Amino acid sequence: MILKPMRTNLLSILFCAVFTMIFTACGDDENTIPPYDKSKLIGGYKGTCTITMGAITYLEPNFVAAMTQKDVNSLYLALGNDATYKTVGLFSTSVASNFRKVDNNAWFDVESINVSETSVPLFISENLKLSFEIDHISLKLFPQSATYVESLKTLNLIYNGSLEISGKNPNEKYNTSISYQFILNRTATQ
């Protein structure tokens, strides 16, 4: 008499465990995001870079970028050139990886950007009126969004971060939050 309830409980527990394992295994397959063929992103890009610092907005209409092969899992993302470096203070290379396909578009990860310079880009000299002479600029940008819209052949990147400007004296400092938004159209494949 004692064995029958134990056997029934044991069978109920085993049934629940097997059902849970099957349900969980099937659910994982449905939530998997397929990889995106990153080779579709390789090439040159040209478009806009919009910088926002509080109430100040600066638009660079001729910003260039390129994506090139790094290894089997990642690409190099080169942002800017000598000309755009003078206007927006950005000419950097980082790594793009973890390419995912969502509705025939690519979502991917990019590295943060850190710039430490003594030259003053045009968007700062034209828009900020500081009471001291600039000695050093530190820009730290963290990626918020990195996508490629396949139907438009457009690369969209958003970075938020901070800008610190230092003068020659230690008490001469200016800090602000800053955002860089890139909308770059495909120009050529490589």
N, C-alpha and C positions, 0 to 999 in steps of 0.2 A: 504494500500500500504506500509506503514511503518512497519507493523507487519511481512510481508513475509520475508524481508531481515534479520530481527532480529531472526526470527524463523529458518531460514536457517543457520545463523551464530551460533546460539545456538546448533543446531543439529550437525554442523561440529565440534564444540568444544567438545561436549559430545562424539562424535565418536572417536575423537583423544584421549581424556582422557581414554576412555574404552580400546581402542586398545593399548595404551601405558602401562596401568596397566596389561593387559593380557600378552603382550610381555615381560615386566619386570619380572612378576611372573614366566613365563616359563623359562626365561634366568637364574634366580637364581638357579633353580633346576639342570640345566646342569653344573653349575660351582661348585657344592657342592662336596667336596672330602670326600669319605666315611671313616669311622673310621677303624683302623687296630686292629685286635685282639691281644692286648698286651701280652696275656698269651703265645703267641708263642715265645716271647723274654725271658721269665723267664728261668734262668739257668746260667751255668758257661761259661766263655770265656777265650781264651788264644791266644796271638799273639804278634804283635809288637807295640812298642811305639817309634815314631821318633820325636826327639826334634830338632828344628832348631832355632838357635840364630845367625843371620847374616850369616857369612860364616861357622859357626860351625854346624855340624849335629852329633847327637848322637843317636844310635839305641839300644834300649833295646829289645832283641829278645824273652824274656820270660815274657811279661807283662800279668797279669791276671785281670779279671773283673768278676762281677756277677750282674745279674738283678733279683731282688726279689719283691714280691708283697708288695705294700705300702697300697693302698686302691683301691676302684673300678675304679678310674680314673688314677692312676699313679703307677709307679714302682720305687724302689730304684735302683740307679746305683752306685755300689761300684767299684771304680777304684784302682787297686793296692793291695799290701800286704806289709808285713814287708821287704821282700827282694827287691821289686821294689822301695819301699820308699827310701832305701839306695842308689839306683842307679839313679833314676829319680826325687826323691823328691816329689812323689805323692802317697798318700794313703788317698782317700777321698770318701765320700758318698754324692750323690746329688739325686735330684728327676727328673725322666723322665716323661713327660706327653704329652697330645695333640697328640696322635698317629693317623696318617693318612695313608691311603692305596693308594699307587701310583704304578701301574703295579705290583701288588703282593708283593711289598716291603713296609717297614714301614719308614715313616719320622716322627720324633718326636722332642720335645723340651727338653733340659736339662738345669739345672741351671749352673750359673757361678761357678768357683772354686776359692777360696781364701786360700792361704797357707801362714802362717807366722811362721817361724822356726828359730832356732839357729843352728841346725845341717846342715852340708853341704853335699848335694848329690854328688855322684861320677861324674856325668856328668859335674858338675861345677868344682870340684877340679881337674879333669883330663884335662879340656879344657880351663879354664880361668886362665890366669896368672895375678893376681892382685898385686898391689904394697902395699896392706894392708891386715891385718888379718881379716877374715870375722867374724862379730859378729851376723848379722841378715840377713835373706833372706825373701823377700816378693814376692809372686807369685800371679798374678791376671790373670785368664784365662776366656775368654768369648767364649761361643759356637758359631761356625760358621756353622757346619753341623752335624747332627745326623741321621744316617740311618741304617736300617737292610736289607740286601739283602737276601731274603728268599731262593732263589735257591742255594746260596753258604753258607747259615747259617753264615753270616759274619756281625759283628757290625762294622760300620765305624764312627769314631768321629773325628772332627777337632775343636781345641780350639786355639785362638790367644789371646795374651795378653802382659803383661809386667813382667819383672823380675827386682827387685831392690835389690841390695846387699849393706849392710852397714857395715862399719868398726867400731872400737871402738871409733874413733874420729868423730865428726859430719860432717867434711868435706870429710870423706872417703866414697864415694858412687860410685856405678856402676849401670847404668840403661841400659836396652836393651829390644827390642821387642823379643817375644818368641812365638813359635808355637809348639803345641803337636798334633800329628796325630796318631790315634789308628786304627789298622786293626786287629780285634779280631775274631777268629773263635770259633764257638760253640763247647764246650767240653762235656757238660752234661746238662740235664734238671733237674729241682728241683721239 
